Amino acid sequence: MRRRQALLLPGLLALPTLALAQGGDFPNRALRMVIPFTPGGSNDIVGRLLADAMGKRLGQTIVVENRGGAGTVIGNDAVAKAEPDGYTFILSGSGSVISSLVQPRLPYDPIKDFAPIGYIGAAPNVITVHPSVRARTLRELQAVARAAPTPLRYGSPGVGTTGHALGAMMSVVLEVPLEAVHYRGTGPALTDVVAGRLDILTNASAPLQPHIAAGRLRALAIAGQSRSAALPEVPTSVEQGFPELDSATWYGLLATGGTPSERVAVLHRALNETLADPEIRRRLVENGVDEIAPSPSPQAFAEFVVRDRTRWARVVERANLRSE
């Protein structure tokens, strides 16, 4: 997953304060950041942190609007159909990419109807279980699932989300039946796994960390090649012999397609200045965003999205991931 680091230009973190006025009088009123999930998940945590910090650099309030449901489709559709003036954008990510590959019919074009602003970073996904599941490693989870009379159930933040895709890949790689239970975001799925109504939850670490620390969830693995700074004691899937379970949740900003390039540039600079702030970086790392790698340009981010879409298309095909 370290390929994302290629987006980081040498010296980018030393960005000087740039004159945002190059976009004319933009922005001269409040902006709107859509988060395509319900409150309480990792996207919501990251989005609200950035909205506050970016708003200060832009001199305007950024209002966060949660539009969860349909595996990010509701939120994406709202932004795709917004006025292309730069005042509305979405905290996008791998979930939106996967959803566009899984959903049979979308009310928008996942490429043409959006204007990439910039990449933020990535958070490794954590594979967790309720403490009642007698497993402390992926091998033990495999044995428990094979012995269970019915398939173990895992929470999904929505059809086509990263959590859905990783759960489906676990079923394939571990060679065990797993049943997806879909929600409108991480928050309600997390509530049910903590309550013992679900067996498994995979997600970026931010909303899971307090429950792992309190013993309400047990972390089995980081789904990737490198351990997480937020959960350094949790071994990776690669360490445990399952290198194919390599999945991270990445974050980026997209505006409505057709937004003037000079306004996209203003938002891009504001985002990168925000990500260069040591305090913001510290808080992102605390919330599990280990790989903070701002894109040098909106075009570089657009190219990354296309590459990631190609990668996830292979996963979707292998796991036979479909809208349910």
N, C-alpha and C positions, 0 to 999 in steps of 0.2 A: 504493500500500500504506500510505500515511500515515494512512488512516482509523483505524488502530489507536491512533493518538495520542489520539483522542478519549476513550479510556478513562482518561486521566491527569487527575486533578483538580488544580487549582492548589493548591500548597502541600503536596501529598501527600508529597513527599520530606522534609518537615519533621515527619513523624509523631512524636509523643512516644512514649515507651515506654508501652505499654498493659498493663493488668492482664489477663493471660491467664486468670486464675482465674475469669473470668465464666462459663466452661463447667463450673463445679463443680470436681470433682477431676480433670477431664480435661485432659491425659493423665496417667495415673499408671503407665504402663509403656511399653515400646518401641513405636514405630509402624513401619509398613511402607510404603515407596514403591515401587510397581511401575513398571518401565520396560519398555515393550512392544517392546524391541529388544535384540539382543545387545550386549555391552560394546564400547566403542570408537567409537561414533557420537556425533553431537552431542547427542542426547537423553540419552545416558549421561553425558556430560561435564556438561551443565547440571544434570541430576538429582542427581548426586553432590555438586556444589558447593552446591546448595540444601539437600539433605538434611542435610549437616553443619551449615550455618548455621542452618537452621530448628530443628534438634534442640536446639541450644544455647539458643534463645529459648524453646522449649517445656519445657526441662529434662528431655528424654528423648532417647534414641537413635532416630534414624530409620534403619531397616535398608533398604538398597536391594536390590531383587530384580529381576534381569533376566529377563523372560518374553517372549522374542522368538518370532516365527513367525506365519505366516498374516496378514501385513500388519497387525499390531497386535491381531488378534482374540484371540490366546491371552492376552495381558496384560490386555486389556480385559475378557475373560470372567472372569478370576480376580478382578478388582475388582468387577465387576457382581454376582458371586455371593458376595462376602465378607459377613461380618456388618456391618450398617450402623451401626457404632458410632464411626466416625471414625478408627479405628486403621489402616485400609488406604485408600490413595489412589493415584492413578496420575499420572505425568507424561504428560499428554495433549498433543495438538496437531493441526496440520493433517492429519498422516498418518492419525490415527484418524478424522477427519471424512471424508476421501476414501475410506478403506477401507470405511466404513459405507455409502457410496454405490455402491461397486463390487462388494462381496461380495454374492452372490445371497441367501444365507441366513445370518443372524447368530444366535448363541445368546443374544443379549441385545438389549434395546431401546437404541439409541445415545443416546436422550434421557432416557427415563424411568428407566433403571437407573443413572443417575449423578447426583451432586449437585455442581454446579460450586462450586469453592472460590475460584479467582482466576486472573487472567491474569498471565503473567510478562513476556513480550516476544517479539520476533521476530528471526530471523536471516535475512538475504538468502541465497538459494541461489546457489551458484557453479557455472557450467558449465565442466567441465574435461575435458581429453583426455589420453591417454597421449602422450608426446613423439614417438612414431612416427607419429602422425596429423599430416599436414603442413597444419596449420591454426593460425592465431594470432588469427583473428576468426571471428565467426559466419558471415559471408559466405564465408570460405575453407572453413569446415566444411561449408557447404551445397554448395560446389563439389566438395569431396573426396567427400562422400556420394553425390552424383549420378554421379560418375565411378567409384565403387567397384563391382566385379562382384557383390558381395553386400552386404546391409545392414550398416551399422556397428552394433556391439552396445553397449548401455549398461547399466550396473549399476543395479539397483533394490533398495532395502533391503527390499522386499516388495510384494506386490500391493496396490495402492491407496494406497501411501505417496506423500509429496510428490515423491520422486525418480522414482517411476513416472509420476505425472501430468505432471511437467514434461518428462520424456523423451517422453511421448506427444504433448504439445503442441508440442515441438520438431519432431517428425516432421510434424505438421500445418502449423505456421507456416513451417518451412523447405522444406516440400514435398519431403521426402526420406524413403525408408524407413529406419526404425531398429528394431532388434530389442531388446526388453527381456529381460534375464537377471535373474531374481529370486533374492534371498538372504533370510536371516533377520535382516538388519540391515546397517548401513553398513559395519561392520568387515570382513566377508568380501568384500563388493563392492569395497571400497577395496583390499584385498589383491590381488584379481585385476586391477584396472585398473592398479595400480602394476607388477604383473608383466607387463603387456602382453597379458593374456588377454582384456581388454575394451578398447574404444576410448574410451568416454565415461562420465563419472560426474558427476551433478549432486547437490549436497548442501549443507547448511549448512556454513559454512567451517571450523568448529573442527577436525574431524579431518583436513581436507585441507591446512590451512595449512603444516604441517611438510614435506609432500611437494611442495607448490608451491614453497616456499622452496628445497628441495634439488634442484629440477628434475626430480623423478620424475613430476610432473603439470604440465600447462600450463593455466593459467586463461584462458579465452576471454572470459568475461563474467559480470557480476553480473546475475542474473535479476530486474531491477526498475528503478525510476526513480532510485535514489540509490546512489552508490558506497558500498562497505563501509569502515568505519573500520579493519577488520582487513586489508583488501587495497585500499588507496586507489588503487593504480596500475592496477587492473583496470577497464575501462570497462563500463558497463551495457548491457543488451540494448536499452534505449531509445536510448542514444547510437548504437548500431550499426544502428538502423532496424527493430528488432523489438519494439515496445512491448507486444505481446500476451504475450511471455515475461516476465510479471511475477508472480513467485512467491516467497514467503518461507515459512520454517518457523517457525510460532509455537508457543509453549509455554504450558501452563497446568496447573493441578492440579484433578483431579476425585476426589471421594470416592464411595463406594457410594450408590446411590439409597436414600432413606429415612433417611440419617444425620441425627440431630437438628440443627436449624438452629443451636442454640447451640454445638454442637461444630464445625460448619462455620465459624461466626464466629470461633472460637478459631484455627482453622487459617488462615483468611483474614487475620486480624490478624498472625499470626506470619509469614506469607508476605510481607505488605506491609512489615512492619518489616525483614525480611531484605533486601528489594529497595531499601529506603531507605538501607541501609548503603553508604557510598561505596566501601569496599573490595570488597564483593560486586559492586557495579555495575561497578567497574573490571575485575574478573575476568570478568564476563559479556561486557563489550565486547571484551576480549582474545580471547574465544572466539567472537566473531562475532555476539553478540546486540546489535545496534545499537539496536533500538527497545525500551527497557525502559519499559513503561507499565502499572503495576499497576492493576487494576480497583478502582473505589471500593467495590464491593460484590459478593458472589457473584451477585446477580441481574443486575448489569451484565455480568458475564462470561458468564452463561447466555445473555443476549440477543446477545452477540457471537458465541457459538458457533452460534446459529441463523442469524445473518446470514452467517457464513462458510460454513455448510453450503449455503445458497442459492447463494452465489457459486461454490463448487466444483461444485455440481450442473450448472451451465452448462458448466463446463470438461469435466466427465466426459462430458456429452452430445456436445459438439463433438468431443472427441478419441476418442469411441467407446470409452471406457475400460471394460474388462470384466475380471472375474476370469478368469485363464487356467489 
